[in-house]
Amino acid sequence: MTIIVGDMHFGRGSAGAERRKEAALIDCLRAFEGRAERLVLLGDVFDAYIEYRALVPKGFVRFQGLLAEWTDRGVPVTYLTGNHDLWHRDYFARELGVAVVPVRWVGRLGGRRAVLTHGDADDASDPLYRRLRPLMRSEVVASLYRRLLPGGAALEWAQAFNRTFHEETIDFDRVRALRRAARRMLGRTSAELVVMGHSHRPERRTWSEAGTYLNTGAWHTDRTFATIAADGEARLRCWNGVRAVRINNRV
């Protein structure tokens, strides 16, 4: 079984809320131990993440410890960066054994040809962000940001910016844009399954002539995630504090 979870936005809320959110995710992942064959983090794991050569943002070490524990046991963990946590260096790979992928992961899950991506690259609902995205992903821009601002100030500014300009409400233009992008991807490639996050709204759509689109929603708000079984069955689930329950499609 593959577990896919994203949009945790660690660091967005109060200290107590973030500790509870982290603990819930750890409990959820522990519930799948022995069955999980792969874990995919689908981006925006952190609400802001800027890694320096010798510094990483503090916090959430219990979650990171679980990642290291799983990779030590031979469970592959893949981290697809999102629009909030794109400035990684080598910490996750070197210290935790996590493969960090900047845009898309393409491979087989449960025997199905799959494409996994956070979704910000495919969001046509925000023209300004689409124009700025290449700059934000530029190593030159990231290097200048790190050089001009010390670590603490840089991270605090990024966190404040995200809290100010990112609303908690669902953007239905974004929901529709990602759905259309997924259908195009299924139609134009050999993929049978496309999984995204970014919209913060869990969704499962299947088109008989194309394939299946899953959006994992947001762990940050709803504790939702997806699983892909060994036979290829794709499910949306929600952690209710005790166990993972299957949820109905939201369209």
Secondary structure as the mmCIF struct_conf table of DSSP 4:
data_model
#
loop_
_struct_conf.conf_type_id
_struct_conf.id
_struct_conf.beg_label_comp_id
_struct_conf.beg_label_asym_id
_struct_conf.beg_label_seq_id
_struct_conf.end_label_comp_id
_struct_conf.end_label_asym_id
_struct_conf.end_label_seq_id
STRN STRN1 THR A 2 VAL A 5
STRN STRN2 PHE A 10 PHE A 10
TURN_TY1_P TURN_TY1_P1 GLY A 11 GLY A 11
BEND BEND1 ARG A 12 GLY A 13
HELX_RH_AL_P HELX_RH_AL_P1 ALA A 15 ALA A 31
TURN_TY1_P TURN_TY1_P2 PHE A 32 ARG A 35
BEND BEND2 GLU A 37 GLU A 37
STRN STRN3 ARG A 38 LEU A 41
BEND BEND3 GLY A 43 GLY A 43
BEND BEND4 VAL A 45 VAL A 45
STRN STRN4 PHE A 46 PHE A 46
BEND BEND5 ASP A 47 ALA A 48
STRN STRN5 ILE A 50 ILE A 50
BEND BEND6 ARG A 53 ALA A 54
HELX_RH_AL_P HELX_RH_AL_P2 VAL A 61 ASP A 72
TURN_TY1_P TURN_TY1_P3 ARG A 73 GLY A 74
STRN STRN6 VAL A 77 LEU A 80
BEND BEND7 ASN A 83 ASP A 85
STRN STRN7 TRP A 87 TRP A 87
BEND BEND8 ASP A 90 ASP A 90
HELX_RH_AL_P HELX_RH_AL_P3 TYR A 91 LEU A 96
HELX_LH_PP_P HELX_LH_PP_P1 VAL A 98 VAL A 98
STRN STRN8 ALA A 99 VAL A 101
BEND BEND9 PRO A 102 VAL A 103
STRN STRN9 ARG A 104 LEU A 109
TURN_TY1_P TURN_TY1_P4 GLY A 110 GLY A 111
STRN STRN10 ARG A 112 THR A 117
BEND BEND10 GLY A 119 GLY A 119
HELX_RH_3T_P HELX_RH_3T_P1 ASP A 120 ASP A 122
TURN_TY1_P TURN_TY1_P5 ALA A 124 SER A 125
HELX_RH_AL_P HELX_RH_AL_P4 PRO A 127 MET A 136
TURN_TY1_P TURN_TY1_P6 ARG A 137 ARG A 137
HELX_RH_AL_P HELX_RH_AL_P5 GLU A 139 LEU A 148
BEND BEND11 LEU A 149 LEU A 149
HELX_RH_AL_P HELX_RH_AL_P6 GLY A 151 PHE A 165
BEND BEND12 GLU A 168 THR A 169
HELX_RH_AL_P HELX_RH_AL_P7 PHE A 172 ARG A 188
BEND BEND13 THR A 189 SER A 190
BEND BEND14 GLU A 192 GLU A 192
STRN STRN11 LEU A 193 MET A 196
BEND BEND15 HIS A 198 HIS A 200
STRN STRN12 GLU A 203 TRP A 207
TURN_TY1_P TURN_TY1_P7 SER A 208 ALA A 210
STRN STRN13 GLY A 211 ASN A 215
HELX_RH_AL_P HELX_RH_AL_P8 TRP A 219 ASP A 222
STRN STRN14 THR A 224 ILE A 228
TURN_TY1_P TURN_TY1_P8 ALA A 230 ASP A 231
STRN STRN15 ALA A 234 TRP A 239
BEND BEND16 GLY A 241 ARG A 243
STRN STRN16 ALA A 244 ARG A 246
#
